[in-house]
Amino acid sequence: MSKIDEARKILSALEVPAKQQNDMCCLVLLAMSGVTENHNWSNAQNEWIRIHDVIGFASSNFGVTYAENSRETIRKQAMHHFRNAAFIEDNGRATNSPNYRYRLTDEMLALIQSYGLYDWEKRLADFKKNHETLVKIYASKKEMRKMPVKINGEDFTFSPGKHNQLQKAIIEEFAPRFAPNSECLYVGDTTEKDLVKHEEKLRTLGFDITLHDKMPDVVLYVADKDWLYFVESVTSVGPMEPKRIKEIEEMTKNVTAGKIYVTAFLDFKTFKKFSEDLAWETEVWIADMPDHMIHLNGDKFLGPRH
């Protein structure tokens, strides 16, 4: 029996859905465990690897080629389900980080190392008996890595990562200082795109929310001044450059409230990297220096762009 078929037997014994017993999922399990046709399951390991490594493993060891643009398919069809079932865990980095990795859970590793041995059936029974507990344990571990944040008086969590760390600072540090009494109308998340999105209020203000893919990272509204703050959270891309301003202006052409454009950075080093790209008549806020702003306006301090 080939190792792909043996991997399918393991997944079948664990009673995963038929769709997660296909060749792709079997190859993911083999790659995660480092098992090839010449290895025994007892030699399985659980090193941290990327989906890119899974693709390379399948090609090098089983002659199965997946295009690099199939990474999202592998993530959705295999990784997502395996993680929910406590077969694998991630290292808690942001999903778009080059350092994001997966590995088999210790319990899953111990189980597959026993495949074909005398204690396989017992270990399988124990794993299935404790399965719900394991799912809760790994879900809890993932939840603990999230960052709590209070938005408009309600409790939310951001996924881990620098981008969301900066968004948390925008809401908790920037808003009270420079947009007091503001309401957050929109904020995204690296894994949950529209974490907060008050569509009715945005429409009332004149937003064309059919273009939500181009929404700034954070949108704040101060009702008593009728000011809107469009804030971009910049760690690697996306400052308030002239092209970005034009995109937002097109999306908000029916908005009559005053518009303030802010680029937020975690530190001065990142600001310097993007300083030449920033549009005039915009603002800069640096989380490392939360009490100060850099105004690219000349004739005035913080206020709407004309």
Secondary structure, DSSP 8 states (H G I E B T S, - for coil): --HHHHHHHHHHHTT--GGGGSHHHHHHHHHHHT--TTS-GGG-----B-HHHHHHHHHHHH-----GGGHHHHIIIIIHHHHHTTSEEE-SS-TTSTT--EEE-HHHHHHHHTTTSTTHHHHHHHHHHTHHHHHHHHHHHHHHTSEEEEETTEEEEE-SSHHHHHHHHIIIIIHHHHSTT-EEEEE--SSSS-SEE-HHHHHHTT--GGGGGG--SEEEEETTTTEEEEEEEESSS----HHHHHHHHHHTTT--SEEEEEEEESSHHHHHHHGGG--SS-EEEETTSTT-EEE--SS-SS----
